[in-house]
């Protein structure tokens, strides 16, 4: 569910696709979202989710101590993932 903080409309689209019986399209979107979740949630943690929220126009902010904000290279990975996600998710 942490991914829904940064990509709420994508998560809703996944739910709606499944609910409407478009299971193959839902599976494709789930695969895309799983990769995003591995980076943002599993690898980068709260700081990754917050940075993605900031990049998408939501209020993520900086993580509370003892957690640290992302380093430049980590931020670039999030930005690149979000850029790649948009066209792929829009096909779903």
C-alpha positions in Angstrom: 0.0 0.0 0.0 3.0 2.4 0.4 3.2 2.5 -3.4 -0.4 4.0 -3.5 0.9 7.1 -1.7 3.1 7.9 -4.7 1.1 6.3 -7.5 -2.5 6.4 -6.3 -4.2 6.6 -9.8 -2.1 3.7 -11.1 -3.2 1.6 -8.1 -6.9 2.5 -8.6 -6.5 1.7 -12.3 -5.2 -1.7 -11.4 -8.1 -2.4 -9.1 -10.6 -1.2 -11.8 -9.1 -3.3 -14.5 -9.3 -6.4 -12.4 -12.8 -5.6 -11.2 -14.0 -5.1 -14.8 -12.6 -8.4 -15.8 -9.6 -7.1 -17.8 -7.3 -9.6 -16.1 -4.5 -9.6 -18.7 -4.3 -5.8 -18.7 -4.4 -5.9 -14.9 -1.6 -8.5 -14.8 0.5 -6.3 -17.1 0.0 -3.2 -14.9 0.6 -5.3 -11.7 4.0 -6.3 -13.2 4.9 -2.7 -13.9 3.8 -1.6 -10.4 5.7 -4.5 -8.7 9.0 -3.2 -10.3 8.2 0.3 -9.1 7.4 -1.0 -5.6 10.7 -3.0 -5.4 12.6 0.2 -6.1 10.6 2.7 -4.1 9.4 0.6 -1.1 11.7 -2.4 -0.8 15.0 -0.8 -1.8 14.7 2.9 -1.0 12.1 2.7 1.7 10.2 5.6 3.1 12.7 8.1 1.7 12.0 6.6 -1.8 8.3 6.9 -1.4 8.5 10.4 -0.2 10.7 11.5 -3.0 8.4 10.0 -5.6 5.5 11.8 -4.0 7.4 15.1 -4.2 8.3 14.4 -7.9 4.6 13.8 -8.7 3.3 16.9 -7.0 2.2 15.4 -3.7 3.6 16.4 -0.3 6.2 13.7 0.6 8.7 15.8 2.4 11.9 14.7 4.1 11.9 11.5 6.2 12.1 11.9 10.0 15.3 11.0 11.7 17.1 8.6 11.9 16.1 8.1 8.2 17.9 10.2 5.7 16.8 11.7 2.4 17.9 10.0 -0.8 21.3 10.8 -2.3 21.5 12.3 -5.8 22.0 9.0 -7.6 19.0 7.5 -5.8 16.9 10.5 -6.7 17.9 10.1 -10.3 16.8 6.4 -10.2 13.4 7.4 -8.9 13.0 10.1 -11.5 14.0 7.7 -14.3 11.6 5.1 -13.1 8.8 7.5 -12.9 9.5 8.8 -16.4 9.6 5.2 -17.8 6.4 4.3 -15.8 4.2 6.9 -17.3 4.0 5.7 -20.9 3.9 2.0 -19.8 1.1 2.5 -17.3 -0.9 4.7 -19.6 -1.2 1.7 -22.1 -3.0 -0.3 -19.4 
